[in-house]
Amino acid sequence: MTKPTPKPVDPAELPALALGVIRADRFPLLATVDGDQPRVRPVSPVKTDGFTVYVANLRGYHKTGELAANPRVELCYLDQDHNQVRLTGTAEVVAERALLEEIWSSNPLLRSYLGSIDNPELAVYRIRPNRVRYMREWALEYHEVTLG
């Protein structure tokens, strides 16, 4: 049986293709490191700005300690057609009050669960990418997405 040849990807289309996958996947997988053990869990981003992703977290969660010890992370997005985006970057705690208020006001789940933006358990992480890769439906070939 002959393996089908994947359609070529136009490099100029890569940013739009990758952003389409990111928009389609509501629960990407976040990889962190716990000592020498990788940890992966689904997350629900509270804001996405291009390839910069914001994830809310509770300070009491184990993930908080993992990110404090090693802020290097990877998010993996997958759409219904099995197109994949891997976003590698660094997580940092968001401290800008205006940005936190914007995220808070646009997220009813955060408001109902935490009650107040000043809840000490709330932590919002900004994941700044240093590498974004796109793969079309199991083509087994990643394409580097140029970060502007």
FIDREN-414237 format. One record per residue (C-alpha): residue number from 1; residue in three letters; x, y negated, z. Coordinates in nm, 3 decimals. Layout:
// residues N
+------+--------+---------+---------+---------+
| nuvo | drenfi |      px |      py |      pz |
+------+--------+---------+---------+---------+
|  NUM |    ALA |       X |       Y |       Z |
...
+------+--------+---------+---------+---------+
This chain:
// residues 148
+------+--------+---------+---------+---------+
| nuvo | drenfi |      px |      py |      pz |
+------+--------+---------+---------+---------+
|    1 |    MET |   0.000 |   0.000 |   0.000 |
|    2 |    THR |   0.137 |  -0.340 |  -0.101 |
|    3 |    LYS |   0.137 |  -0.612 |   0.159 |
|    4 |    PRO |  -0.052 |  -0.921 |   0.038 |
|    5 |    THR |   0.160 |  -1.227 |  -0.022 |
|    6 |    PRO |   0.053 |  -1.522 |   0.195 |
|    7 |    LYS |  -0.047 |  -1.841 |   0.018 |
|    8 |    PRO |   0.236 |  -2.093 |   0.017 |
|    9 |    VAL |   0.207 |  -2.383 |   0.258 |
|   10 |    ASP |   0.260 |  -2.736 |   0.131 |
|   11 |    PRO |   0.496 |  -2.905 |   0.382 |
|   12 |    ALA |   0.302 |  -3.232 |   0.346 |
|   13 |    GLU |  -0.010 |  -3.053 |   0.475 |
|   14 |    LEU |   0.155 |  -2.901 |   0.784 |
|   15 |    PRO |   0.063 |  -3.174 |   1.037 |
|   16 |    ALA |  -0.305 |  -3.168 |   0.931 |
|   17 |    LEU |  -0.314 |  -2.786 |   0.928 |
|   18 |    ALA |  -0.158 |  -2.769 |   1.274 |
|   19 |    LEU |  -0.391 |  -3.035 |   1.418 |
|   20 |    GLY |  -0.688 |  -2.845 |   1.274 |
|   21 |    VAL |  -0.586 |  -2.532 |   1.465 |
|   22 |    ILE |  -0.541 |  -2.736 |   1.783 |
|   23 |    ARG |  -0.890 |  -2.887 |   1.746 |
|   24 |    ALA |  -1.044 |  -2.542 |   1.684 |
|   25 |    ASP |  -0.901 |  -2.366 |   1.992 |
|   26 |    ARG |  -1.065 |  -2.484 |   2.314 |
|   27 |    PHE |  -0.857 |  -2.254 |   2.538 |
|   28 |    PRO |  -0.493 |  -2.236 |   2.426 |
|   29 |    LEU |  -0.249 |  -2.022 |   2.621 |
|   30 |    LEU |   0.005 |  -2.204 |   2.837 |
|   31 |    ALA |   0.337 |  -2.033 |   2.906 |
|   32 |    THR |   0.542 |  -2.133 |   3.210 |
|   33 |    VAL |   0.832 |  -1.975 |   3.393 |
|   34 |    ASP |   0.811 |  -1.845 |   3.751 |
|   35 |    GLY |   1.173 |  -1.783 |   3.851 |
|   36 |    ASP |   1.278 |  -1.533 |   3.585 |
|   37 |    GLN |   0.921 |  -1.419 |   3.507 |
|   38 |    PRO |   0.720 |  -1.574 |   3.222 |
|   39 |    ARG |   0.357 |  -1.654 |   3.308 |
|   40 |    VAL |   0.080 |  -1.710 |   3.052 |
|   41 |    ARG |  -0.272 |  -1.832 |   3.118 |
|   42 |    PRO |  -0.553 |  -1.997 |   2.922 |
|   43 |    VAL |  -0.601 |  -2.367 |   2.988 |
|   44 |    SER |  -0.859 |  -2.621 |   2.880 |
|   45 |    PRO |  -0.688 |  -2.944 |   2.775 |
|   46 |    VAL |  -0.861 |  -3.258 |   2.902 |
|   47 |    LYS |  -0.718 |  -3.479 |   2.626 |
|   48 |    THR |  -0.520 |  -3.435 |   2.308 |
|   49 |    ASP |  -0.346 |  -3.722 |   2.133 |
|   50 |    GLY |  -0.189 |  -3.591 |   1.814 |
|   51 |    PHE |   0.049 |  -3.324 |   1.938 |
|   52 |    THR |   0.064 |  -3.458 |   2.295 |
|   53 |    VAL |  -0.161 |  -3.247 |   2.517 |
|   54 |    TYR |  -0.297 |  -3.325 |   2.864 |
|   55 |    VAL |  -0.389 |  -3.046 |   3.106 |
|   56 |    ALA |  -0.556 |  -3.091 |   3.446 |
|   57 |    ASN |  -0.453 |  -2.875 |   3.736 |
|   58 |    LEU |  -0.501 |  -2.842 |   4.109 |
|   59 |    ARG |  -0.192 |  -2.907 |   4.319 |
|   60 |    GLY |  -0.261 |  -2.590 |   4.518 |
|   61 |    TYR |  -0.233 |  -2.368 |   4.209 |
|   62 |    HIS |   0.081 |  -2.163 |   4.156 |
|   63 |    LYS |   0.130 |  -2.330 |   3.818 |
|   64 |    THR |   0.209 |  -2.659 |   4.000 |
|   65 |    GLY |   0.517 |  -2.508 |   4.164 |
|   66 |    GLU |   0.624 |  -2.344 |   3.839 |
|   67 |    LEU |   0.607 |  -2.677 |   3.654 |
|   68 |    ALA |   0.791 |  -2.859 |   3.933 |
|   69 |    ALA |   1.074 |  -2.604 |   3.919 |
|   70 |    ASN |   1.085 |  -2.583 |   3.540 |
|   71 |    PRO |   0.875 |  -2.824 |   3.331 |
|   72 |    ARG |   0.955 |  -2.653 |   3.000 |
|   73 |    VAL |   0.637 |  -2.499 |   2.857 |
|   74 |    GLU |   0.481 |  -2.364 |   2.542 |
|   75 |    LEU |   0.119 |  -2.383 |   2.433 |
|   76 |    CYS |  -0.010 |  -2.131 |   2.180 |
|   77 |    TYR |  -0.323 |  -2.214 |   1.980 |
|   78 |    LEU |  -0.513 |  -1.969 |   1.759 |
|   79 |    ASP |  -0.813 |  -2.044 |   1.539 |
|   80 |    GLN |  -1.084 |  -1.804 |   1.419 |
|   81 |    ASP |  -0.887 |  -1.734 |   1.098 |
|   82 |    HIS |  -0.580 |  -1.633 |   1.304 |
|   83 |    ASN |  -0.381 |  -1.941 |   1.208 |
|   84 |    GLN |  -0.143 |  -2.019 |   1.491 |
|   85 |    VAL |   0.029 |  -2.324 |   1.636 |
|   86 |    ARG |   0.303 |  -2.303 |   1.895 |
|   87 |    LEU |   0.377 |  -2.630 |   2.070 |
|   88 |    THR |   0.697 |  -2.631 |   2.275 |
|   89 |    GLY |   0.760 |  -2.917 |   2.512 |
|   90 |    THR |   0.801 |  -3.058 |   2.857 |
|   91 |    ALA |   0.524 |  -3.114 |   3.112 |
|   92 |    GLU |   0.524 |  -3.426 |   3.327 |
|   93 |    VAL |   0.275 |  -3.551 |   3.584 |
|   94 |    VAL |   0.066 |  -3.842 |   3.453 |
|   95 |    ALA |   0.094 |  -4.141 |   3.687 |
|   96 |    GLU |  -0.060 |  -4.417 |   3.472 |
|   97 |    ARG |  -0.386 |  -4.509 |   3.643 |
|   98 |    ALA |  -0.554 |  -4.635 |   3.322 |
|   99 |    LEU |  -0.484 |  -4.305 |   3.145 |
|  100 |    LEU |  -0.608 |  -4.104 |   3.443 |
|  101 |    GLU |  -0.928 |  -4.313 |   3.449 |
|  102 |    GLU |  -0.981 |  -4.254 |   3.076 |
|  103 |    ILE |  -0.940 |  -3.877 |   3.121 |
|  104 |    TRP |  -1.158 |  -3.879 |   3.434 |
|  105 |    SER |  -1.442 |  -4.073 |   3.272 |
|  106 |    SER |  -1.449 |  -3.846 |   2.966 |
|  107 |    ASN |  -1.452 |  -3.519 |   3.160 |
|  108 |    PRO |  -1.775 |  -3.437 |   3.351 |
|  109 |    LEU |  -1.634 |  -3.105 |   3.474 |
|  110 |    LEU |  -1.344 |  -3.278 |   3.649 |
|  111 |    ARG |  -1.584 |  -3.527 |   3.808 |
|  112 |    SER |  -1.828 |  -3.262 |   3.931 |
|  113 |    TYR |  -1.556 |  -3.031 |   4.061 |
|  114 |    LEU |  -1.322 |  -3.282 |   4.226 |
|  115 |    GLY |  -1.567 |  -3.561 |   4.317 |
|  116 |    SER |  -1.316 |  -3.845 |   4.301 |
|  117 |    ILE |  -1.027 |  -3.945 |   4.081 |
|  118 |    ASP |  -0.836 |  -3.999 |   4.406 |
|  119 |    ASN |  -0.879 |  -3.637 |   4.517 |
|  120 |    PRO |  -0.526 |  -3.538 |   4.626 |
|  121 |    GLU |  -0.564 |  -3.197 |   4.461 |
|  122 |    LEU |  -0.587 |  -3.348 |   4.110 |
|  123 |    ALA |  -0.279 |  -3.330 |   3.892 |
|  124 |    VAL |  -0.284 |  -3.408 |   3.521 |
|  125 |    TYR |   0.012 |  -3.302 |   3.311 |
|  126 |    ARG |   0.121 |  -3.458 |   2.984 |
|  127 |    ILE |   0.290 |  -3.205 |   2.759 |
|  128 |    ARG |   0.521 |  -3.389 |   2.523 |
|  129 |    PRO |   0.621 |  -3.170 |   2.230 |
|  130 |    ASN |   0.976 |  -3.133 |   2.109 |
|  131 |    ARG |   0.885 |  -2.862 |   1.859 |
|  132 |    VAL |   0.564 |  -2.765 |   1.678 |
|  133 |    ARG |   0.540 |  -2.459 |   1.457 |
|  134 |    TYR |   0.252 |  -2.344 |   1.237 |
|  135 |    MET |   0.182 |  -1.995 |   1.102 |
|  136 |    ARG |  -0.091 |  -1.912 |   0.854 |
|  137 |    GLU |  -0.291 |  -1.598 |   0.936 |
|  138 |    TRP |  -0.028 |  -1.342 |   1.034 |
|  139 |    ALA |   0.208 |  -1.447 |   0.757 |
|  140 |    LEU |   0.493 |  -1.377 |   1.001 |
|  141 |    GLU |   0.662 |  -1.697 |   0.896 |
|  142 |    TYR |   0.658 |  -2.011 |   1.106 |
|  143 |    HIS |   0.673 |  -2.354 |   0.944 |
|  144 |    GLU |   0.826 |  -2.642 |   1.135 |
|  145 |    VAL |   0.588 |  -2.936 |   1.171 |
|  146 |    THR |   0.760 |  -3.271 |   1.155 |
|  147 |    LEU |   0.687 |  -3.480 |   1.463 |
|  148 |    GLY |   0.633 |  -3.847 |   1.378 |
+------+--------+---------+---------+---------+
